[in-house]
Amino acid sequence: MSKEQILLVALNAKYIHSNPAVYSLAAYANAVSDNVSLAEFTINDRYEDVLRGILIRKPEVIGFSIYIWNVEFMKQLIEDIHKIAPHIRLMAGGPEATNDPETYLNWCELVMLGEGEQNFRIIASCISSNEPLPLDDMEGIAYKNPEIVIRNMGPGSILDMDQIPFLYNRLEPFENRIIYYESSRGCPFRCSYCLSSLEKKVRYRSMDIVRSELQYFLDQKVKQVKFIDRTFNSSSKRAIEIWSYIKEHDNGVTNFHFEIGADLLTKEDLELLSTLRPGLVQLEIGIQTTNASTMEAIHRTADNSKIFSNVQALRNAYNINLHTDLIAGLPYEDYERFKKSFNDIYPLYADQLQLGFLKVLKGTDMYMHGDEYGLIYSSRQPYEIFATKWISYDEIAQLHRVCDAVELFYNSQMFRHSLKYLESFFKSPFEMYEKMADYLDDHNLAGVGIPVKKKYDILEAFGSIYGAKGDWSLYIKFDKMLHTHQSRHMTARETFSWADGDKTYEFDYTKMHPVTCEAACIEVDIDK
């Protein structure tokens, strides 16, 4: 195999993911050098295959893109490559390297701190022309001189967003993968657990450029474009422009994902969003907690009452896939208070309810308050919380079990009608999932891969044990009919003997709803 000069290495969590950072570095460096190539792997690949896949290309320089999901794998790669081929110049970047450059400088020549396009162009140019790197003049890097770690901070590495090249002129490398798109950098908020809070300013890509690039995705009919802007609607005017554009140019195929602040939605936003084609947009809404003391401690300024009313307004149209998030292990939130946060947001009936656990990331305000809050967390990625002053390890472990039950039944979206009916037999939604977690443990079902149809039997048995009666078995059957056709026929007709009388429905599996993921269902009059 021919020798390559500079190789950028990405290690993704899944095959469907890609790493926009390395593509952006390479694209920006292409103006001064044609000596950059990319190698993408996943954390599920065999270690020996990844190591060999890098070294067989015989690069002179390797740059590693390091994130929370790949840091341990990457550290081992970097250390082993340094041992095997000490002549190869190694460099690191990404959030994990930015916030711990000292570790990586044991093996690497330099670490890029934060945004890397400007510095990487300089590096690529120097290597291409066989010139020394001007380390002392580069802002936004760390290096050793000779044993002392030097951090050259400063704004010199920050680019105008319009200078960043478009990454997707060729879509072949992204076939069957999610397209990540960046129309802004930075976040206007200062959440104490988030690395995005460290960048104090939001920079936007010009709307003319954004419209042109979105049209390219639409013309190519890509399946999904995931905006990685931290709070997409921090500018309502800009959000309206983009949502209006994708509505007017909708190709009937492409889905757009946005992370938003739901309390920032205006009446105009809500009216526009209610008119979008079902499945055109999905929204991720980080609520995190409903506890005022916790919100103050983590520097969140969100208005939860407005979030709730706006999410309910979005839900009414049922044309947008909604994700809501909670974080367990935050300061001032014990087990009972987390239950309240859960019960507060559950009635929003988002399509996905993500129960995350606090990750204590080096460089964040949360990390700095670790002793004050009594944070006990893993020293290995993803640095997840074990306990705090307010919640014990056993309680966190119990929340993990509840999270698994929510994932298995609620987030599968296959039990929408059954779960709503089942709620009435419990004191609260949280209690329902708490009991569900116990049931799964007692029957050796926790953590076990369960066939889809078997899940309906499990939920029916669980509900019956905890007092569900009346139409309970019919709701299970109804959900099952909405999601699993019984033969090769793509339509089915079934009669249900509800408490208020017999009803016959026709299920059409050729028309699955893009939000509910249910077959089209109409009641039919069998006497006609």
C-alpha positions in Angstrom: 0.0 0.0 0.0 1.3 3.5 -0.8 2.5 5.7 1.9 0.2 8.4 3.1 1.4 11.7 4.6 -1.3 12.8 7.1 -4.0 10.4 8.3 -6.9 11.7 10.4 -8.4 8.9 12.5 -12.1 8.8 13.7 -13.6 6.2 16.0 -17.4 6.4 15.9 -19.9 4.8 18.4 -21.8 3.1 15.6 -21.4 2.5 11.9 -24.4 4.8 11.0 -22.5 7.7 12.7 -19.8 9.8 11.0 -17.3 12.3 12.4 -17.9 15.7 11.0 -14.8 17.1 12.8 -12.3 15.1 10.7 -14.1 15.8 7.5 -14.1 19.5 8.3 -10.4 19.5 9.2 -9.6 17.8 5.9 -11.8 20.0 3.8 -10.3 23.2 5.2 -6.8 22.0 4.8 -7.4 21.0 1.1 -6.9 24.6 0.1 -3.2 24.3 0.9 -2.5 20.6 0.8 -3.7 17.4 -0.9 -1.8 15.2 1.6 -4.7 14.5 4.0 -6.7 11.3 4.1 -9.3 9.9 6.5 -9.8 6.6 8.3 -13.1 5.9 10.2 -13.7 2.9 12.4 -16.1 2.1 15.2 -15.6 1.3 18.9 -17.2 -2.1 18.1 -14.4 -3.1 15.7 -11.7 -5.5 16.8 -8.8 -3.6 18.3 -6.2 -5.4 16.3 -8.1 -4.6 13.1 -8.2 -0.9 13.8 -4.5 -0.8 14.8 -3.5 -2.7 11.7 -5.9 -0.6 9.5 -4.0 2.5 10.6 -0.4 1.3 10.4 -0.8 -0.5 7.1 -1.4 2.9 5.4 2.1 3.9 6.6 1.3 7.5 7.5 4.0 10.0 8.4 1.5 11.9 10.7 -1.6 10.8 12.5 -4.3 13.0 14.0 -6.8 11.4 16.4 -10.3 12.8 17.1 -11.0 12.0 20.7 -14.5 12.0 22.4 -16.1 10.6 25.5 -17.3 7.5 23.7 -13.9 6.5 22.3 -11.3 7.9 24.7 -10.1 4.6 26.3 -9.9 2.9 22.9 -8.0 6.0 21.5 -5.6 6.2 24.4 -4.6 2.6 23.8 -4.2 3.1 20.1 -2.0 6.2 20.5 0.2 4.6 23.1 0.6 1.4 21.1 1.4 3.2 17.8 3.9 5.3 19.7 5.6 2.1 20.8 5.4 0.3 17.5 6.3 3.2 15.2 8.0 6.0 17.2 8.9 7.8 14.0 5.3 8.6 13.2 4.3 12.1 14.4 1.1 11.9 16.5 -1.4 14.7 17.2 -4.7 14.8 19.1 -7.8 16.9 19.2 -11.5 16.8 20.2 -13.1 17.4 23.6 -11.3 14.8 25.6 -7.8 15.9 24.4 -8.7 19.6 24.8 -9.5 19.1 28.5 -6.7 16.8 29.3 -3.8 17.7 27.0 -1.1 16.6 29.5 -2.1 12.9 29.1 -1.9 13.0 25.3 1.4 14.9 25.3 3.0 11.8 26.7 2.8 10.4 23.2 1.7 13.3 20.9 3.7 16.2 19.5 0.8 18.6 20.0 -2.8 18.8 21.1 -5.4 21.1 19.5 -7.5 22.9 22.0 -11.0 23.4 20.9 -11.7 24.3 17.3 -9.0 22.9 15.0 -9.5 23.9 11.3 -7.3 26.9 11.3 -4.4 25.2 13.1 -4.7 22.0 11.1 -4.4 23.9 7.8 -1.1 25.4 9.1 0.0 21.9 10.2 -0.9 20.4 6.8 0.9 23.2 4.9 4.1 22.9 7.0 4.2 19.1 6.6 3.5 19.3 2.9 6.4 21.8 2.4 8.6 20.0 5.0 8.8 23.1 7.2 8.9 23.1 11.1 5.6 23.8 12.9 5.4 27.4 14.2 4.3 26.2 17.6 5.0 29.4 19.5 2.8 31.4 17.0 -0.2 29.0 16.9 -3.1 29.9 19.2 -5.3 27.1 20.5 -2.7 24.3 20.9 -0.7 22.6 23.7 2.8 21.2 23.4 5.8 20.4 25.5 8.9 22.6 25.6 10.8 20.4 26.4 9.1 18.9 29.4 6.9 21.8 30.5 3.4 21.8 28.9 2.8 25.0 27.1 -0.8 26.1 26.4 -1.1 28.7 23.7 -4.6 30.0 24.2 -6.3 32.8 22.3 -8.9 33.5 19.6 -6.6 32.9 16.7 -7.9 29.5 15.9 -11.6 30.6 15.8 -13.1 30.8 12.3 -15.9 32.7 10.8 -18.5 30.0 10.1 -18.7 30.9 6.4 -15.1 29.9 6.0 -15.8 26.3 6.9 -16.2 24.3 3.7 -19.3 22.2 3.0 -18.5 18.6 3.9 -20.8 16.6 1.7 -19.9 17.4 -1.9 -19.6 13.6 -2.2 -22.2 11.5 -0.5 -20.8 8.1 -1.2 -18.9 7.9 2.1 -22.1 8.7 4.0 -24.4 6.1 2.4 -26.7 4.6 5.0 -25.2 7.0 7.6 -26.6 10.0 9.4 -25.6 13.3 7.9 -24.5 15.8 10.6 -24.9 19.4 9.7 -23.6 22.5 11.5 -25.2 25.9 11.0 -23.8 27.4 14.2 -21.2 26.9 16.8 -21.4 27.8 20.5 -24.3 27.9 22.9 -25.9 31.0 24.6 -26.5 29.0 27.8 -24.1 28.0 30.6 -25.3 24.6 31.8 -22.7 23.5 34.3 -22.3 19.9 33.1 -21.8 20.7 29.4 -18.6 21.5 27.4 -20.6 23.7 25.0 -21.0 26.2 27.9 -17.2 26.9 27.6 -17.7 28.8 24.3 -19.1 32.2 25.2 -20.4 33.2 21.8 -22.7 31.8 19.2 -21.5 32.1 15.6 -23.8 31.5 12.6 -23.3 30.4 9.1 -24.9 32.8 6.6 -28.4 32.0 5.6 -27.7 32.1 1.9 -25.1 29.4 2.4 -27.4 27.3 4.7 -30.2 27.4 2.2 -28.0 26.3 -0.6 -26.6 23.4 1.5 -30.0 22.3 2.7 -31.2 22.3 -0.9 -28.4 20.0 -1.8 -29.5 17.5 0.9 -33.1 17.8 -0.4 -32.1 17.3 -4.0 -30.1 14.2 -3.0 -33.0 12.9 -0.9 -30.8 12.0 2.0 -32.8 10.2 4.7 -31.9 12.3 7.7 -30.0 15.5 8.4 -29.1 16.0 12.0 -28.3 19.6 13.0 -25.6 19.6 15.6 -26.2 23.2 16.7 -26.3 23.2 20.4 -29.5 25.2 20.8 -30.9 25.5 17.3 -33.6 28.1 18.0 -31.4 30.5 20.1 -32.3 32.9 17.2 -36.0 32.6 16.6 -35.8 34.5 13.4 -33.2 32.2 12.0 -35.1 29.1 13.1 -38.2 30.3 11.4 -36.2 30.9 8.2 -34.8 27.4 8.2 -38.1 25.6 9.1 -39.9 27.6 6.5 -37.4 26.7 3.9 -37.5 22.9 4.5 -41.3 23.1 4.6 -41.5 24.9 1.2 -38.9 22.6 -0.4 -40.0 19.3 1.3 -39.1 16.3 -0.8 -41.3 13.9 1.1 -38.3 11.9 2.2 -35.7 13.8 4.2 -36.1 14.2 8.0 -34.4 17.0 9.9 -33.4 16.7 13.6 -33.0 19.7 15.8 -32.0 20.2 19.4 -34.1 23.1 20.7 -35.0 25.1 23.8 -38.7 24.6 24.0 -39.3 27.6 26.2 -37.8 29.8 23.4 -40.5 28.8 20.9 -42.8 31.6 19.9 -46.4 31.6 18.8 -45.1 32.0 15.2 -42.8 29.0 15.7 -45.6 26.8 17.0 -48.0 27.8 14.2 -45.4 27.0 11.6 -44.3 23.7 13.1 -47.9 22.5 13.3 -48.1 22.7 9.5 -45.1 20.5 8.7 -45.5 17.2 7.0 -45.6 14.4 9.6 -42.0 13.1 9.9 -40.3 16.1 8.3 -38.9 17.3 11.6 -37.9 15.7 15.0 -37.1 17.8 18.0 -34.9 17.0 21.0 -35.9 18.9 24.1 -33.6 18.8 27.1 -35.7 19.4 30.2 -33.2 17.7 32.6 -35.1 18.5 35.8 -38.1 20.3 37.1 -36.5 21.1 40.5 -35.9 24.9 40.8 -32.9 24.4 43.2 -31.2 22.1 40.8 -31.8 24.4 37.9 -30.2 27.2 39.7 -27.2 25.1 40.7 -26.6 23.9 37.1 -27.2 27.5 35.7 -30.2 26.6 33.6 -32.5 29.5 33.0 -35.3 27.6 31.2 -38.9 28.3 32.0 -40.4 24.9 32.6 -44.0 26.1 32.6 -43.5 27.5 29.2 -41.6 24.3 28.1 -44.6 22.2 29.1 -47.2 24.4 27.4 -45.1 24.5 24.2 -44.5 20.8 24.1 -48.2 20.1 24.7 -48.9 22.4 21.8 -46.4 20.5 19.6 -47.9 17.2 20.7 -51.4 18.2 19.8 -50.6 18.2 16.0 -48.8 14.8 16.3 -46.7 15.6 13.2 -43.3 16.0 14.9 -41.3 13.3 16.6 -40.5 14.6 20.1 -37.7 13.6 22.4 -37.5 14.8 26.0 -34.5 14.3 28.3 -34.0 14.0 32.0 -30.6 13.7 33.8 -30.3 11.7 37.1 -27.6 12.6 39.6 -27.8 16.4 39.4 -27.1 18.5 42.5 -30.0 19.0 45.0 -32.1 16.2 43.5 -32.5 13.1 45.5 -34.4 9.9 44.5 -37.8 11.2 45.5 -37.2 14.5 43.8 -36.1 12.8 40.6 -39.3 10.8 40.7 -41.2 14.1 40.7 -39.3 15.3 37.7 -40.2 12.1 35.9 -43.8 12.3 36.8 -43.9 16.0 35.8 -42.7 15.4 32.3 -44.2 12.0 31.6 -47.7 13.4 30.8 -46.2 15.3 27.9 -46.1 11.9 26.1 -43.1 12.6 24.0 -42.2 9.8 21.6 -38.9 9.2 23.4 -38.2 9.9 27.1 -34.5 9.7 27.5 -33.3 9.1 31.1 -29.6 10.1 31.1 -27.1 10.0 34.0 -24.8 12.9 34.9 -21.4 12.7 33.3 -18.8 14.7 35.1 -16.6 16.1 32.3 -13.2 17.6 33.0 -13.2 21.4 32.2 -16.9 21.9 33.2 -18.2 23.9 36.1 -19.7 20.6 37.5 -16.3 19.1 37.6 -15.0 22.1 39.6 -17.8 21.6 42.2 -17.2 17.9 42.5 -16.1 18.0 46.1 -18.8 20.4 47.2 -21.5 18.2 45.7 -19.9 15.0 46.9 -19.8 13.6 43.4 -18.6 10.1 43.1 -18.2 9.1 39.4 -16.2 6.7 37.2 -12.7 7.7 36.4 -13.2 6.0 33.0 -15.3 7.3 30.2 -18.1 8.2 30.1 -17.3 9.5 33.7 -20.9 8.6 34.8 -22.1 9.4 38.2 -22.3 6.7 41.0 -23.5 8.8 43.9 -23.8 12.4 45.2 -24.6 14.1 48.5 -28.3 13.7 47.7 -28.5 10.2 46.0 -26.8 6.9 46.9 -25.2 4.3 44.6 -28.1 1.9 45.3 -30.6 4.6 44.2 -28.7 5.3 41.1 -28.6 1.6 40.3 -32.3 1.4 40.8 -32.8 4.3 38.4 -30.7 2.4 35.8 -33.2 -0.5 36.1 -36.1 1.9 35.7 -34.4 3.5 32.7 -34.1 0.0 31.1 -37.9 -0.6 31.6 -38.7 2.8 30.0 -36.4 1.9 27.1 -37.9 -1.5 26.6 -41.5 -0.5 26.7 -42.1 3.2 26.4 -39.3 4.2 24.0 -40.0 1.2 21.7 -43.2 3.1 20.7 -45.1 -0.2 20.4 -47.3 0.1 23.5 -48.7 3.7 23.3 -52.3 2.8 24.0 -51.6 0.0 26.5 -49.3 2.1 28.7 -51.7 4.9 28.8 -54.4 2.6 30.0 -52.1 0.9 32.5 -51.2 4.2 34.2 -54.5 4.3 36.0 -53.7 1.2 38.0 -50.6 2.9 39.6 -50.1 5.9 41.9 -47.8 7.5 39.3 -46.1 6.8 36.0 -42.8 6.4 37.9 -44.2 3.8 40.2 -45.4 1.9 37.1 -41.9 1.6 35.7 -40.4 0.9 39.1 -42.7 -2.1 39.5 -42.0 -3.0 35.9 -38.2 -3.0 36.6 -38.9 -5.3 39.6 -41.0 -7.6 37.5 -38.2 -7.9 34.8 -35.7 -8.7 37.5 -37.9 -11.3 39.2 -38.5 -13.1 35.9 -34.8 -13.0 34.8 -35.8 -10.7 31.9 -33.6 -7.7 32.7 -31.0 -7.0 30.1 -32.1 -9.9 28.0 -32.8 -9.5 24.3 -36.6 -10.1 23.9 -38.3 -10.8 20.6 -40.9 -8.1 19.7 -44.0 -10.3 20.0 -42.8 -11.6 23.3 -42.8 -8.1 24.8 -46.5 -7.9 24.4 -46.9 -11.1 26.4 -44.6 -9.8 29.1 -46.4 -6.5 29.4 -49.8 -8.2 29.5 -48.7 -10.6 32.3 -47.2 -7.7 34.2 -50.4 -5.6 34.0 -52.5 -8.5 35.1 -50.4 -9.1 38.2 -50.7 -5.5 39.2 -54.5 -5.2 38.8 -55.1 -4.1 35.2 -58.5 -5.3 34.2 -61.4 -4.4 32.0 -60.1 -3.9 28.5 -56.5 -4.5 29.4 -55.9 -7.5 27.2 -57.7 -5.8 24.3 -55.4 -2.8 24.6 -52.4 -5.1 24.3 -54.0 -6.8 21.3 -54.8 -3.4 19.7 -51.2 -2.2 20.1 -49.9 -5.5 18.7 -52.2 -5.2 15.7 -50.9 -1.6 15.1 -47.3 -2.8 14.9 -47.1 -6.4 13.9 -49.0 -7.8 11.0 -49.9 -11.5 11.3 -49.1 -12.7 7.8 -47.7 -11.6 4.5 -50.8 -9.6 3.8 -50.2 -5.9 4.3 -53.7 -5.2 5.6 -55.7 -6.9 8.4 -59.2 -6.7 9.8 -59.9 -7.4 13.4 -63.0 -7.1 15.7 -62.5 -6.0 19.3 -65.2 -6.5 22.0 -64.6 -3.4 24.0 -66.6 -2.7 27.2 -68.7 -0.2 25.3 -69.4 -2.6 22.4 -67.9 -4.4 19.5 -65.8 -2.5 17.0 -64.1 -3.7 13.8 -60.9 -2.0 12.6 -58.9 -2.3 9.4 -55.1 -2.0 9.8 -53.0 -0.9 6.8 -49.3 -1.8 7.2 -48.4 0.0 3.9 -49.2 3.3 5.6 -47.1 3.4 8.8 -47.4 6.8 10.6 -43.9 8.5 10.5 -44.3 9.7 14.1 -46.3 7.1 16.0 -44.9 4.2 13.9 -48.4 2.7 13.8 -50.3 1.2 10.9 -53.1 3.3 9.5 -56.2 2.2 11.4 -59.9 3.0 10.6 -63.0 1.7 12.1 -65.2 -0.1 9.6 -68.9 -0.9 9.5 -69.0 -4.6 8.8 -72.8 -4.5 8.2 -72.3 -2.4 5.1 
